[in-house]
Amino acid sequence: MRPIETVTVALTGASGLPYGFRLIETLLAAGRRVWLLYSQAAQVVARQEMDLTLPSRPAELAHWLAERYRPADGQLAVFGREEWFAPPASGSNPADAMVVCPCSMGTLAAIAHGMSDNLIERAADVSLKEGRKLILVPRETPLSAIHLENMLKLARLGAVILPPAPGFYTHPQTVDDMVDFVVARILDQLAVPHALAPRWGEETPR
């Protein structure tokens, strides 16, 4: 397995934006390069769930994130939904892995059927065709047969379907603990070392 150095992170309009922002934070802290993509619906969810007003212009969001997370020069780039000349749009320069977190059912369906109507869908399509790791974090309940069929199709194509379902054997004390549990599972899939949550069989606080 090739080392994961560059990760495309896509934020879509499903509930669960705290997972996505915590993932960005931990990837940057681990020294990985992050290419961030985000949808207009993700901006709406950010206001609803986190009381955050995300700038519509990618350059302004990049500046906001830089002030928040203090990445190294060149470690973070943000691209707009129709920036077709962005690196993740081409198989000649794909990221080592891509994570859609959270992943809406609409985005999941578009990826499953190769729609590629925006940069998020195109980047996911590139990840699949180039054999790079694609992790989808779908947040919906209950799941319809359509949702399940799309997930099965993507799993058979090699994508990792990672629902944000926190475990409770770690005895979480806060919402942040539950967020970290899910982000830890994503980092495990990317082979990025972390200490976000104790592992099964390790001593856990009570």
N, C-alpha and C positions, 0 to 999 in steps of 0.2 A: 504494500500500500504506500502510495506516495505521501510524503509529509504534507499536512494541512497548514499552509502558510497564509493563503488568501481565502476569505470566506465572503460570499455574497449573502447578505441578510436582507430579506424582503419583509416589510410590514404591510399587512393587508387589513381589510375591514372587519375581520372577526374580532370577537371579544378576546382579550388576553394581551393587550399591548405591554403590560408590565413584564411579561416573559421576554418579549422582543428587546426592550430597552436593557433589561438585565443581561441578556445574551450579548448585546453590543458591548456593554461595559466590561464583561468578563473576557471577551475575546480581545479587546484592546489591552486590558490589563495583562493578558497572557502573551502579548507581543505579536498577535496576529494582525494582518491587514484586513480591513473590513470595507467592502463595497456595499453601500446601503441603497436600497430601492424602497419606495413607499408609494402607496396609492392614496387617492383623494379620500377614500372611505376610511383609511387609517387615520387621517387627520381628524375626522369626525369622532372616531372611537377614542383617540387620545384626549380630546376635550371631555368626552363623557366619562372615561374611566380614570384619567390621571390629572384632569384639570390643566392639560397642556395645550397650548396653541402652537402647533407646528407650522413653521413657515412654508408657504407654497413653493418658494424658489429653493432649489437644491443647494445653492451656494449659501443661502441664509441658514438653512438647516444644518449644513456642515459647520458653519461658524458657531451655531448654538450648541451643537454636540461637542465641538472642540473646547468650548468654555466649560462644559459639564464634565467631560471625561479626560481632557488633557492628553490626547493622543500624540504620538511622535509625528514629525513631519512626514507626510506621505502615507501615514498609516490608515487614514480614513478618507473615503471619497463618497459623495452622495450624488446620485444620478436621477434625473427626471423620468417620468413614465414613458416618454417617447424619445429619449436620447439614444437613437439607434447606433450612434458611433461610440457609445460607451463600451468598455472592454467586455462586460459580461454578455453583450449581444452577439458575440462572434465566437465560433469554435476555435479560432486562431489564437484567442487570448482569454480562455475561460478561467474562472476562479477554481481553486482546488476543490471547493465544496460550496453548496448553497443550502440555506435554511430559510424556509418561509414560515415566519413565526410572529404572530399567529397566521394561520392559513384559512381564509374563508372558503366556504363550499363552492362559491362561484369561481374563485381562483383555482381550487383543486380540480374542478370540472374542466376548466379551460386548459390546464396543464395536461390532464388525462387525455384530452382530445386534440392536443397539438395546436391550439388556437393561435398563440403567439401574437395577440393583438396589442400588447404593450410590453414594456421592457421586462417586467416581472415574469410574464408568461414566456417570453422569448429566452430569458436567462435560464429558466427552468428547463425549457426545451433543449437548450444547448447543453446543460448539465447531463440530461439523459442521453443525448446522442453522442456525447464525448465520453461517456462512462464515468463521469464524476459523481461524487456522493451528493444526493438530493434528499434533504430531510424536510418533511412537511409536518407542521404542528397544527392539526385541524381542531378547531374549537366549535363544536355544535352538539346539541343534544335535544331530543333523541335523534338518531341517525336514520335517514330513510334508506330504502333499498338503492336508490340512485347514488346517495353518498357512499354507501358501502361498496357498490359495484365500481365506482370510480377509484376508491381507495385500493380495492383488490387489483384493479387494472394497473395502477401505478406501482403497487408492491411487486407485481409480477414483472414490471419493467425495471425493477431495481431500486425504486425510491424507498426511503424509510418513512413509514407512517408512525409518528410519535405523538399520540394524543397527550395533551397537558393534564395528566391525571396524577396528582401528587400522592405519594404514599404516606401513611401515618405511623409506620413503625419507627420513624425517627423522632416521634413525639414533637411535631412542630409547635412552636409557641406563638408565631406571628404569621401574617400573610406572606411576609418576605421569606420566611422559612419554606413555605409551600412553593413559592415562585422559584427559589433556589433549587428545590428538589427537581423540578422539571428542567430547569436550565442545566443542572448537573447531568441529566440523562442526555441532553443534546451535546454537551461538551464531551461526554464519553463516546458518543458516536463519531465525533470529530477527532478523537484521540488527543484532546487538549487537556493537560493536567489541571486539576482544580482541587479545592478543599471546601466546596460549597455545602456538602451534606455528608454525613457518615454513611459508610457502605454497610450492606447486610452483614451481620456478624460482628461489626465493630461496636464499641461501647457507645451508647446514645444517652443524652441527658434525659432525665425524667423530672 
